[in-house]
C-alpha cells in the first residue's frame, strides 16, 4: 500500500491530502504566473502546477485540456507542416545541448 492510499483511508486524511495538493500545486501555479512576466519558463511551470492540481481537482484537469486546445489552435495558425515543427524543436534541443557542453568544458 502506498502513502497516498494509506492517508486517504479516512475522511480527515482525504481532506488533509487535498489541502496538501492544493497548497503545493497552487504555490507552483502562482510561481508560474509570476514567471510569465518575469524571466523564466512561466508557461511550463504554470502547467506543472496545474498538473499537480489536476491529480485531485477536476477543474484543473479541464483547464489543462482547454490550454492544450488553445495551444493546438495556435500551432495550426503558424501554417508550418508537422515535420518542420519537429525539426525546429529537435534542432533547438541539439543546439542547447551543444551550448551547454561548450560552456561546461570551458
Secondary structure, DSSP 8 states (H G I E B T S, - for coil): --HHHHHTTSHHHHHHHHHHHHHHHHHHHHHHHHHHHSSS-HHHHHHHHHHHHHTT-HHHHHHHHHHHHHHHHHHHHT---HHHHHHHHHHHHHHHHHHHHHHHH-
